[in-house]
Amino acid sequence: MRKTTTFALLATAVVALGCGAGTTDTDTASSSGSDSAAKGEEKAAKTAKIGQPARDGKFEFTVKSSKCGVTKVGTSMLGEKAQGQFCLITINVKNIGKESQMFDGSSQKAYAADGTEYSADTGAAIYANQNAETFLNDINPGNQVTGVVVFDIPKKVKLTKLELHDSPFSGGVTVALS
């Protein structure tokens, strides 16, 4: 009976450590009050406006324009209709890293004033981008592309900010739309 209990405790400890329950020196250091203030300043510094460059990971994003109220993208023969309204966000993406990187439109998020999060409509983006094959390919270091990220949002909603990511796992950078 005692071996079973010891084994169960050991197994629980191994699972907990594997799930990140253990702490490291950097985890402890980052939870201090002064570091929290620095993180708040860093978060504020990451907010850009339309026309201003904003960096996340290996990409520098510059939102060129935002156009909402669009009901259809594409041509009369090939296209997609909005469930509500399309918001077309024109973005320039520059690779500032040292290796090629894929821009993934589906990693981008948009937010309304009440905090509601909207995901990009990658299907509609195919029709909104005339050169989709170049926009969604790898971007080599120093190169840049401009394309449109599309969000299908309810008709009466107004987007207030974007959260742009160099990958699905990056922290992201905020760009204010108003």
Helices and strands as residue ranges (DSSP letters): H 2-18, H 25-30, H 33-45, E 47-49, E 53-56, E 59-74, E 79-95, E 101-102, G 105-107, E 109-112, E 117-119, H 122-128, H 132-135, E 138-139, E 144-153, E 159-164, E 173-176
